[in-house]
Amino acid sequence: MQIVIHGINHQEKTSKDGKPYLRCGIKYRGKWYSGFGDDETQQWEVGNMVEVDLWEEEGKPDENGDVKVYGNFVKLTQPKSRPTATRTPRHPDENGDEKVDASTIPGINPETDLPF
């Protein structure tokens, strides 16, 4: 979903394995959501529209039985460009089934490249 960032912060953290990582927090509609930061999220600013997936998860109950709800996000990235799809010409046989004419497939020599 596309959202407008209402607040943002980054924190350098260390995983349980001892590996460093960047945590990114974004605020949307009064709630903070946590995710992994990277070069792209470090460029985000308040007011930017970004494509993310947001969800909430319950944490473990504390000693009073209270459960905290955590907001999480992942950024959704669009590919730089999409490959153009091309349709291979097909020809129906006498039963109406479509058969691929191998001679029309670029880079395929039906005499030498097909196993049948």
CYANA upper distance limits for C-alpha pairs under 8 A (distance plus 0.5 A):
  1 MET  CA     51 GLU  CA      5.95
  1 MET  CA     52 VAL  CA      6.03
  1 MET  CA     53 ASP  CA      6.48
  1 MET  CA     54 LEU  CA      8.48
  2 GLN  CA     49 MET  CA      6.86
  2 GLN  CA     50 VAL  CA      5.95
  2 GLN  CA     51 GLU  CA      4.94
  2 GLN  CA     52 VAL  CA      6.84
  3 ILE  CA     28 TYR  CA      7.85
  3 ILE  CA     49 MET  CA      5.90
  3 ILE  CA     50 VAL  CA      6.09
  3 ILE  CA     51 GLU  CA      7.01
  3 ILE  CA     52 VAL  CA      7.81
  4 VAL  CA     28 TYR  CA      7.54
  4 VAL  CA     46 VAL  CA      8.13
  4 VAL  CA     47 GLY  CA      6.11
  4 VAL  CA     48 ASN  CA      6.02
  4 VAL  CA     49 MET  CA      4.85
  4 VAL  CA     50 VAL  CA      6.96
  5 ILE  CA     26 ILE  CA      6.94
  5 ILE  CA     27 LYS  CA      6.60
  5 ILE  CA     28 TYR  CA      6.32
  5 ILE  CA     45 GLU  CA      7.57
  5 ILE  CA     46 VAL  CA      5.56
  5 ILE  CA     47 GLY  CA      5.73
  5 ILE  CA     48 ASN  CA      6.13
  5 ILE  CA     49 MET  CA      6.92
  5 ILE  CA     50 VAL  CA      7.92
  6 HIS  CA     26 ILE  CA      7.76
  6 HIS  CA     27 LYS  CA      5.64
  6 HIS  CA     28 TYR  CA      5.86
  6 HIS  CA     29 ARG  CA      7.66
  6 HIS  CA     30 GLY  CA      8.34
  6 HIS  CA     46 VAL  CA      5.84
  6 HIS  CA     47 GLY  CA      6.76
  7 GLY  CA     25 GLY  CA      8.48
  7 GLY  CA     26 ILE  CA      6.04
  7 GLY  CA     27 LYS  CA      5.03
  7 GLY  CA     28 TYR  CA      7.63
  7 GLY  CA     45 GLU  CA      8.24
  7 GLY  CA     46 VAL  CA      5.94
  8 ILE  CA     24 CYS  CA      7.79
  8 ILE  CA     25 GLY  CA      6.00
  8 ILE  CA     26 ILE  CA      4.95
  8 ILE  CA     27 LYS  CA      6.61
  8 ILE  CA     44 TRP  CA      8.27
  8 ILE  CA     45 GLU  CA      7.28
  8 ILE  CA     46 VAL  CA      7.04
  9 ASN  CA     24 CYS  CA      6.36
  9 ASN  CA     25 GLY  CA      5.69
  9 ASN  CA     26 ILE  CA      7.19
 10 HIS  CA     22 LEU  CA      7.23
 10 HIS  CA     23 ARG  CA      6.07
 10 HIS  CA     24 CYS  CA      5.07
 10 HIS  CA     25 GLY  CA      6.78
 10 HIS  CA     37 GLY  CA      7.53
 10 HIS  CA     42 GLN  CA      7.96
 11 GLN  CA     22 LEU  CA      6.29
 11 GLN  CA     23 ARG  CA      5.63
 11 GLN  CA     24 CYS  CA      7.08
 12 GLU  CA     20 PRO  CA      7.52
 12 GLU  CA     21 TYR  CA      6.48
 12 GLU  CA     22 LEU  CA      5.18
 12 GLU  CA     23 ARG  CA      6.71
 13 LYS  CA     20 PRO  CA      6.21
 13 LYS  CA     21 TYR  CA      5.89
 13 LYS  CA     22 LEU  CA      6.46
 13 LYS  CA     23 ARG  CA      7.14
 14 THR  CA     18 GLY  CA      6.08
 14 THR  CA     19 LYS  CA      5.89
 14 THR  CA     20 PRO  CA      4.84
 14 THR  CA     21 TYR  CA      6.51
 15 SER  CA     19 LYS  CA      5.67
 15 SER  CA     20 PRO  CA      6.70
 15 SER  CA     21 TYR  CA      7.60
 21 TYR  CA     36 PHE  CA      8.07
 21 TYR  CA     37 GLY  CA      8.27
 22 LEU  CA     36 PHE  CA      6.43
 22 LEU  CA     37 GLY  CA      5.38
 22 LEU  CA     38 ASP  CA      7.22
 23 ARG  CA     34 SER  CA      7.52
 23 ARG  CA     35 GLY  CA      6.42
 23 ARG  CA     36 PHE  CA      5.27
 23 ARG  CA     37 GLY  CA      5.54
 24 CYS  CA     34 SER  CA      6.36
 24 CYS  CA     35 GLY  CA      5.76
 24 CYS  CA     36 PHE  CA      5.94
 24 CYS  CA     37 GLY  CA      5.15
 24 CYS  CA     41 THR  CA      7.72
 25 GLY  CA     32 TRP  CA      6.91
 25 GLY  CA     33 TYR  CA      6.07
 25 GLY  CA     34 SER  CA      5.05
 25 GLY  CA     35 GLY  CA      6.84
 26 ILE  CA     32 TRP  CA      6.10
 26 ILE  CA     33 TYR  CA      5.84
 26 ILE  CA     34 SER  CA      7.09
 27 LYS  CA     31 LYS  CA      5.91
 27 LYS  CA     32 TRP  CA      4.82
 27 LYS  CA     33 TYR  CA      6.70
 28 TYR  CA     32 TRP  CA      6.97
 28 TYR  CA     33 TYR  CA      8.16
 31 LYS  CA     71 GLY  CA      7.96
 32 TRP  CA     71 GLY  CA      6.71
 33 TYR  CA     54 LEU  CA      7.83
 33 TYR  CA     70 TYR  CA      7.81
 33 TYR  CA     71 GLY  CA      4.77
 33 TYR  CA     72 ASN  CA      5.07
 33 TYR  CA     73 PHE  CA      6.36
 34 SER  CA     71 GLY  CA      6.64
 34 SER  CA     72 ASN  CA      5.09
 34 SER  CA     73 PHE  CA      6.31
 35 GLY  CA     72 ASN  CA      6.34
 35 GLY  CA     73 PHE  CA      5.63
 35 GLY  CA     74 VAL  CA      6.44
 36 PHE  CA     74 VAL  CA      7.91
 37 GLY  CA     41 THR  CA      6.03
 37 GLY  CA     42 GLN  CA      7.38
 38 ASP  CA     42 GLN  CA      6.72
 39 ASP  CA     43 GLN  CA      7.37
 40 GLU  CA     44 TRP  CA      7.52
 44 TRP  CA     48 ASN  CA      6.91
 50 VAL  CA     75 LYS  CA      8.36
 51 GLU  CA     75 LYS  CA      6.58
 51 GLU  CA     76 LEU  CA      5.90
 51 GLU  CA     77 THR  CA      7.63
 52 VAL  CA     73 PHE  CA      6.91
 52 VAL  CA     74 VAL  CA      6.09
 52 VAL  CA     75 LYS  CA      4.73
 52 VAL  CA     76 LEU  CA      5.56
 53 ASP  CA     73 PHE  CA      5.93
 53 ASP  CA     74 VAL  CA      5.89
 53 ASP  CA     75 LYS  CA      6.85
 53 ASP  CA     76 LEU  CA      7.35
 54 LEU  CA     71 GLY  CA      7.68
 54 LEU  CA     72 ASN  CA      6.34
 54 LEU  CA     73 PHE  CA      5.06
 54 LEU  CA     74 VAL  CA      7.45
 55 TRP  CA     71 GLY  CA      6.33
 55 TRP  CA     72 ASN  CA      5.95
 55 TRP  CA     73 PHE  CA      6.94
 56 GLU  CA     69 VAL  CA      6.92
 56 GLU  CA     70 TYR  CA      5.95
 56 GLU  CA     71 GLY  CA      4.90
 56 GLU  CA     72 ASN  CA      6.48
 57 GLU  CA     69 VAL  CA      6.08
 57 GLU  CA     70 TYR  CA      5.74
 57 GLU  CA     71 GLY  CA      7.00
 57 GLU  CA     72 ASN  CA      8.14
 58 GLU  CA     67 VAL  CA      6.91
 58 GLU  CA     68 LYS  CA      6.36
 58 GLU  CA     69 VAL  CA      4.92
 58 GLU  CA     70 TYR  CA      6.60
 59 GLY  CA     67 VAL  CA      6.38
 59 GLY  CA     68 LYS  CA      5.87
 59 GLY  CA     69 VAL  CA      6.49
 59 GLY  CA     70 TYR  CA      7.33
 60 LYS  CA     67 VAL  CA      6.52
 60 LYS  CA     68 LYS  CA      7.86
 61 PRO  CA     65 GLY  CA      5.34
 61 PRO  CA     66 ASP  CA      5.64
 61 PRO  CA     67 VAL  CA      4.99
 61 PRO  CA     68 LYS  CA      7.80
 62 ASP  CA     66 ASP  CA      5.98
 62 ASP  CA     67 VAL  CA      7.02
 88 THR  CA    100 VAL  CA      7.72
 88 THR  CA    104 THR  CA      7.62
 88 THR  CA    105 ILE  CA      7.05
 89 PRO  CA    100 VAL  CA      7.21
 89 PRO  CA    101 ASP  CA      7.29
 89 PRO  CA    104 THR  CA      7.41
 90 ARG  CA     98 GLU  CA      6.34
 90 ARG  CA     99 LYS  CA      6.12
 90 ARG  CA    100 VAL  CA      5.36
 90 ARG  CA    101 ASP  CA      6.71
 91 HIS  CA     98 GLU  CA      5.86
 91 HIS  CA     99 LYS  CA      5.90
 91 HIS  CA    100 VAL  CA      7.03
 91 HIS  CA    101 ASP  CA      7.53
 92 PRO  CA     96 GLY  CA      5.45
 92 PRO  CA     97 ASP  CA      5.54
 92 PRO  CA     98 GLU  CA      4.58
 92 PRO  CA     99 LYS  CA      6.39
 93 ASP  CA     97 ASP  CA      5.99
 93 ASP  CA     98 GLU  CA      6.78
 93 ASP  CA     99 LYS  CA      7.30
101 ASP  CA    105 ILE  CA      7.93
102 ALA  CA    108 ILE  CA      7.51
102 ALA  CA    109 ASN  CA      8.13
102 ALA  CA    110 PRO  CA      6.36
103 SER  CA    108 ILE  CA      7.48
103 SER  CA    109 ASN  CA      7.17
103 SER  CA    110 PRO  CA      6.50
108 ILE  CA    113 ASP  CA      6.73
109 ASN  CA    113 ASP  CA      5.92
109 ASN  CA    114 LEU  CA      8.13
110 PRO  CA    114 LEU  CA      6.11
